[in-house]
Amino acid sequence: MNAPVALGSFASAVTAARHAGELLVQPRMGFADIPRMREGLHAVKRARARTVGTLTIDSYTRVGDDESARLALAEGTDLNGYPITAHGADTTRELVSGVVGGDFAVQVRHGSANPLGIIRALLDAGLDATEGGPVSYCLPYSRTPLPTSVDAWARSCELLASRPGTHLESFGGCMLGQLCPPALLVALSVLEGVFFRQHGLRSVSLSYAQQTHHDQDVEALTALRTLAGEYLAGLDWHVVLYTYMGVFPRTTGGALGLLRDSARLAARTGTERMIVKTPAEAHRIPTIQDNIHALEEASLAAAAHRGEIAVPDGEFGVLADARALVEAVLELHSDAGRALTEAFRRGILDVPYCLHADNAQRSRSYIDGRGSLQWHATGSMPVRAVPAPDRDRLRAADLLGMLSHTQEAFDRAALTSDGERPRGTAALSG
């Protein structure tokens, strides 16, 4: 029988929200300036929503260039995030003291294929939660060879797991942010969860990014929970949904409609935590107040759908395809890291439109007439493709249409008199 899992501040905040029947909402906020970062954390804590805070790390620190981060701080140059290693443990500990406590916690978010220094820094500062993964923070964000990332993440997971109560979130369900069919997102998140488990983590979360079709996303989140229950039994785990990560609507009404749609999706699927985007995304870097407004809007939208339970009918076959991918990968080797590396080498995992050298680049996806994501080509993956009608190959114009599909649909809905979202818009041009 498994021993009880010790929960740190972050996992405890999720558990408290779950018991209260409330969606936990979270921003992506990160500032180099300490007073501004402190103001942001306190504003998130005071928001009219159940929240957790974020320290999003700057791009120098993500790639291990701590010297450039320190130089930027010394020269007063603005950074695009919080340089946790340059600031040092004492500064970060002081930053979060007085804000972390009760049901409020802080997660460190970064984007590093080799996060060992970041994890040392957050642990030294008394924090207990971060995110990423050997695939999800390698293929989209770096040129680091996948085997190197797998080794670095193995060491990083073991360091994180050496402290009781730590929590790690897989970013696997957010690969490229858009145009990745849901079954692959589900499979990658589950596989990274298995990797975390093998390297000692006892508290994990699995991610999924909102895609192009609400009912398909419902099916995907249901499949993710099903497979998590099977592969992560005995762990503390939860699911986190990301508001759509692609091109965001340009109208305020369209952006709020998309944000509210993601909150509705979270509420209807029992998702515990959600990462929001703001109506400012299409125009500028969001302010603290932009983030607070988004958190409160998402919380209100989720509360409006509390108690609704979505029952997918299996129309899109997400669970079967995700299970086939997970099983095919784990059959390759008993070590999850080696299995992942081999799966990409053979093309058993293949992320569409991902240009990393270790990705086979034989898969392609498209948005069909229902507005759902489908496989145009699957290469060596053990899932079936249903190619786009009248297309041997997808064209540049097709890709551009798909990238703007969600933005245009929600902007158009915001401009209609009744505000209803168009449901059946094909992305492929004629």
C-alpha positions in Angstrom: 0.0 0.0 0.0 1.4 3.4 -1.0 2.4 5.8 1.8 0.5 9.1 2.0 1.9 11.8 -0.2 3.3 14.8 1.7 1.8 17.9 0.1 3.7 21.2 -0.1 2.2 24.7 -0.3 1.4 24.4 -4.0 -0.2 21.0 -4.0 -2.1 21.9 -0.8 -3.5 25.0 -2.5 -4.8 22.8 -5.3 -6.3 20.4 -2.8 -8.1 23.2 -0.9 -9.6 24.5 -4.1 -10.8 21.1 -5.1 -12.5 20.5 -1.8 -14.1 23.9 -2.1 -15.4 23.0 -5.6 -13.7 26.1 -7.1 -11.4 26.4 -10.1 -7.9 27.6 -9.2 -6.8 30.3 -11.6 -3.2 31.4 -12.3 -1.4 34.1 -14.4 1.9 33.8 -16.3 3.3 36.9 -14.6 7.0 37.6 -14.2 9.0 40.8 -13.6 12.7 41.4 -12.9 12.0 44.4 -10.7 11.4 43.2 -7.1 8.9 45.9 -6.0 6.8 45.3 -9.2 7.0 41.5 -8.8 6.0 41.8 -5.2 3.1 44.1 -6.2 2.0 41.5 -8.8 2.0 38.6 -6.3 0.0 40.6 -3.7 -2.5 41.7 -6.4 -3.0 38.1 -7.5 -3.5 37.0 -3.9 -6.1 39.7 -3.4 -8.0 39.0 -6.6 -11.7 38.1 -6.4 -10.9 34.5 -7.3 -9.2 31.5 -5.9 -5.6 32.0 -7.1 -2.0 30.9 -7.0 0.9 33.1 -8.1 3.6 32.7 -10.6 7.3 33.6 -11.0 7.9 33.4 -14.8 11.6 33.2 -15.4 13.4 35.5 -18.0 15.0 34.2 -21.2 18.6 34.5 -20.1 18.0 32.4 -17.0 16.1 29.8 -19.1 19.2 29.0 -21.1 21.6 29.2 -18.2 23.1 32.6 -19.1 23.1 33.8 -15.5 25.9 36.3 -16.1 23.8 38.2 -18.7 20.9 38.3 -16.3 23.1 39.7 -13.5 24.6 42.3 -15.9 21.1 43.3 -16.9 20.1 43.8 -13.3 23.2 45.8 -12.6 22.6 48.1 -15.6 18.9 48.4 -14.9 18.0 46.8 -18.2 14.5 45.4 -18.3 14.2 41.6 -18.6 11.2 39.6 -19.8 10.8 37.7 -16.6 12.1 37.1 -13.1 15.9 36.1 -13.0 15.7 33.8 -10.0 19.3 32.7 -10.0 20.7 36.2 -10.5 18.6 37.6 -7.7 19.6 34.8 -5.4 17.8 32.7 -2.8 17.7 35.3 0.0 16.1 37.9 -2.3 13.5 35.4 -3.6 12.7 34.1 -0.1 12.1 37.7 1.0 10.0 38.4 -2.0 7.5 35.6 -1.3 7.5 35.9 2.5 4.2 37.4 3.6 2.5 36.3 0.4 2.9 32.5 0.4 0.7 31.0 3.1 -2.8 29.9 3.9 -4.2 28.6 0.5 -1.9 30.8 -1.6 1.2 29.4 -3.2 3.7 30.3 -5.9 4.9 28.2 -8.9 8.1 28.9 -10.8 7.6 28.7 -14.6 10.5 28.8 -17.0 11.0 27.0 -20.3 14.4 25.4 -19.8 15.7 22.2 -21.4 18.2 22.0 -18.5 16.5 23.5 -15.4 18.9 22.2 -12.7 20.1 25.7 -11.7 16.5 27.0 -11.7 15.4 24.2 -9.5 18.3 24.6 -7.1 17.4 28.3 -6.8 13.7 27.8 -6.1 14.3 25.1 -3.5 16.9 27.3 -1.8 14.3 30.1 -1.7 11.8 27.8 0.0 9.5 27.3 -3.0 8.2 23.9 -3.9 6.6 23.9 -7.4 7.7 24.3 -11.0 6.8 22.9 -14.4 8.2 21.7 -17.8 9.5 18.3 -18.9 12.2 16.5 -20.9 10.2 16.7 -24.2 7.9 19.7 -23.6 10.7 22.1 -22.7 13.1 20.8 -25.3 11.4 20.4 -28.7 9.5 23.7 -28.9 12.0 25.9 -27.1 15.6 24.9 -27.8 18.1 23.2 -30.0 19.2 21.0 -27.2 19.4 17.3 -28.3 16.5 15.4 -26.8 18.8 12.8 -25.1 20.7 15.7 -23.4 17.4 17.2 -22.2 16.2 13.8 -20.9 19.4 13.4 -18.9 19.2 17.0 -17.5 15.5 16.5 -16.5 16.3 13.2 -14.8 18.8 14.9 -12.6 16.5 17.9 -12.0 13.5 15.6 -11.1 15.7 13.7 -8.6 16.8 17.0 -7.0 13.2 18.2 -6.8 12.0 14.9 -5.4 14.7 15.0 -2.7 12.7 17.6 -0.9 9.3 16.4 0.6 6.2 18.2 -0.7 7.5 19.3 -4.1 5.3 19.4 -7.1 6.0 19.2 -10.9 3.7 20.0 -13.8 4.2 18.5 -17.2 4.0 21.0 -20.1 3.4 18.1 -22.5 -0.2 19.0 -23.2 0.9 22.4 -24.6 3.3 21.3 -27.4 3.7 24.3 -29.8 0.5 25.8 -28.2 -1.7 25.0 -31.2 -2.4 22.7 -34.2 -1.3 19.5 -32.3 -4.2 17.0 -32.3 -5.4 16.3 -28.8 -4.5 12.6 -28.6 -0.8 13.5 -28.9 -1.1 16.3 -26.3 -2.7 13.8 -23.9 -0.1 11.1 -24.5 2.8 13.5 -24.1 1.5 14.8 -20.8 0.9 11.3 -19.5 4.3 10.1 -20.6 6.1 13.0 -18.9 4.1 12.2 -15.8 5.4 8.6 -15.9 8.9 10.0 -16.3 8.4 12.2 -13.3 7.2 9.3 -11.3 10.2 7.1 -12.2 12.5 9.9 -11.0 10.9 10.2 -7.6 8.1 12.8 -7.8 5.0 12.1 -5.7 2.9 15.1 -6.6 2.4 16.0 -10.3 0.0 17.8 -12.6 -0.8 17.1 -16.3 -1.4 19.9 -18.7 -3.7 20.4 -21.7 -4.0 23.5 -23.9 -7.4 24.5 -25.2 -7.5 23.8 -28.9 -10.1 24.6 -31.7 -13.3 22.6 -30.8 -15.0 22.6 -27.4 -16.4 19.1 -27.6 -13.1 17.6 -28.8 -11.4 19.4 -25.9 -13.9 17.9 -23.5 -13.1 14.5 -24.8 -9.3 15.1 -24.5 -9.5 16.3 -20.9 -11.7 13.3 -20.0 -9.1 11.0 -21.7 -6.3 12.7 -19.8 -8.0 12.1 -16.5 -8.7 8.4 -17.4 -5.0 7.7 -18.3 -3.7 9.7 -15.4 -5.8 7.5 -13.1 -4.2 4.4 -14.7 -0.6 5.5 -14.9 -0.2 7.7 -11.9 -2.2 5.8 -9.3 -0.9 6.4 -5.8 0.4 9.8 -6.6 -1.1 13.2 -5.9 -2.1 14.5 -9.3 -4.4 17.0 -10.9 -5.1 18.5 -14.4 -4.3 22.0 -15.5 -5.9 23.7 -18.5 -4.3 26.5 -20.5 -6.5 29.1 -22.2 -5.8 28.9 -25.9 -2.1 29.6 -26.6 -2.2 30.5 -30.3 -3.1 33.7 -32.1 -5.5 35.5 -29.7 -8.6 37.5 -30.7 -7.9 41.2 -31.4 -11.3 42.4 -30.1 -11.9 42.7 -26.3 -15.1 40.8 -26.7 -13.5 38.1 -28.7 -10.7 37.7 -26.2 -13.0 37.6 -23.3 -15.3 35.1 -25.1 -12.3 32.8 -25.6 -11.2 33.1 -22.0 -14.7 32.4 -20.7 -15.0 29.4 -23.1 -11.8 27.9 -21.6 -13.2 28.5 -18.0 -16.4 26.8 -19.1 -14.3 23.9 -20.4 -12.5 23.6 -17.2 -15.6 23.7 -15.1 -17.4 21.1 -17.2 -14.5 18.6 -17.1 -13.6 18.8 -13.4 -10.2 20.5 -14.2 -8.6 21.7 -11.0 -6.4 24.6 -12.2 -6.3 26.9 -15.2 -3.6 29.2 -16.7 -5.3 32.3 -18.1 -4.5 34.7 -21.0 -5.6 38.3 -21.1 -7.5 40.4 -23.6 -4.3 42.4 -24.0 -2.4 39.5 -25.5 -2.9 40.5 -29.1 -1.6 44.0 -28.6 1.0 44.3 -25.8 2.6 42.7 -22.7 -0.2 42.4 -20.1 0.0 44.7 -17.0 -0.7 43.5 -13.5 -4.2 44.8 -13.8 -4.7 43.0 -17.1 -3.8 39.7 -15.4 -6.1 40.4 -12.4 -9.0 41.2 -14.7 -8.4 37.9 -16.6 -8.3 35.9 -13.4 -11.5 37.3 -12.1 -13.3 36.9 -15.4 -12.2 33.2 -15.6 -13.3 32.6 -12.0 -16.8 34.1 -12.7 -17.2 32.1 -15.9 -16.2 28.8 -14.2 -18.5 29.5 -11.3 -21.4 30.0 -13.7 -20.9 26.4 -15.0 -20.1 24.8 -11.6 -22.0 21.5 -11.4 -22.2 20.9 -15.1 -20.7 17.6 -16.1 -19.7 17.1 -19.7 -20.1 13.5 -20.9 -18.2 13.0 -24.2 -19.6 10.6 -26.7 -16.3 9.5 -28.1 -16.9 11.1 -31.5 -13.2 12.1 -31.9 -11.5 8.9 -30.6 -9.1 10.8 -28.4 -8.8 8.2 -25.6 -8.1 5.3 -28.0 -5.5 7.2 -29.9 -3.8 8.6 -26.8 -3.7 5.1 -25.2 -2.2 3.7 -28.4 0.6 6.3 -28.3 1.4 5.8 -24.6 1.4 2.0 -24.9 3.6 2.1 -28.0 6.2 4.3 -26.3 6.3 2.5 -23.0 6.8 -0.8 -24.8 10.1 0.5 -26.2 12.0 0.5 -22.9 11.3 0.1 -19.1 13.0 3.5 -18.6 10.6 6.3 -19.6 13.4 8.6 -20.6 15.0 6.1 -23.0 11.6 5.2 -24.3 10.8 8.8 -25.1 14.1 9.3 -26.9 13.7 6.1 -28.9 10.1 7.0 -29.7 11.1 10.3 -31.3 14.0 8.6 -33.1 11.6 6.1 -34.7 8.8 8.7 -35.3 6.4 6.9 -33.0 6.0 10.3 -31.5 6.1 13.1 -34.1 4.9 16.7 -33.3 3.4 18.4 -36.4 5.1 21.6 -37.5 7.9 21.2 -34.9 11.3 21.9 -36.5 13.5 20.4 -33.8 16.2 18.1 -35.2 15.1 15.2 -33.1 11.5 15.4 -34.4 10.7 13.2 -37.4 8.6 16.0 -39.1 6.5 13.6 -41.0 3.2 14.3 -39.3 0.8 17.1 -40.3 -2.6 18.2 -38.9 -5.5 20.3 -40.1 -8.7 21.8 -38.9 -11.7 20.1 -40.5 -15.2 21.5 -41.4 -16.4 20.9 -37.8 -13.5 23.1 -36.5 -11.8 20.1 -34.9 -8.1 19.1 -35.2 -7.4 16.0 -37.3 -4.4 14.2 -38.6 -3.5 14.8 -42.3 -0.5 12.6 -42.0 0.9 10.5 -39.1 4.2 9.1 -40.3 5.2 6.2 -38.1 2.8 7.0 -35.3 0.3 4.2 -34.3 -2.7 6.4 -35.1 -4.8 6.7 -38.2 -4.8 9.8 -40.4 -7.9 11.1 -42.1 -6.3 13.4 -44.7 -7.9 16.7 -45.6 -10.3 16.4 -48.6 -8.8 17.4 -51.9 -5.3 17.9 -50.4 -2.3 15.7 -51.1 -0.2 18.3 -49.3 -1.1 21.2 -47.1 -0.1 24.6 -48.4 1.2 27.7 -46.8 -2.2 29.3 -47.2 -3.8 26.4 -45.3 -1.4 26.8 -42.4 -2.0 30.6 -42.2 -5.7 29.9 -42.2 -5.4 27.4 -39.4 -3.2 29.7 -37.3 -5.9 32.5 -37.4 -8.9 30.2 -37.2 -9.7 30.6 -33.5 -8.9 34.3 -33.5 -11.2 35.0 -36.4 -14.0 32.8 -35.0 -14.1 34.6 -31.7 -13.7 38.0 -33.1 -16.5 37.4 -35.6 -18.7 36.1 -32.7 -18.0 39.2 -30.7 -19.2 41.3 -33.6 -22.5 39.5 -34.2 -25.6 40.9 -32.5 -26.3 37.8 -30.5 -22.6 37.1 -29.7 -22.9 33.3 -30.4 -19.7 31.6 -31.5 -19.7 30.2 -35.1 -19.3 26.4 -34.7 -18.6 24.9 -38.2 -15.9 27.0 -39.8 -13.3 25.2 -41.9 -9.8 26.5 -41.8 -8.6 25.2 -45.1 -9.0 27.5 -48.1 -10.8 26.3 -51.1 
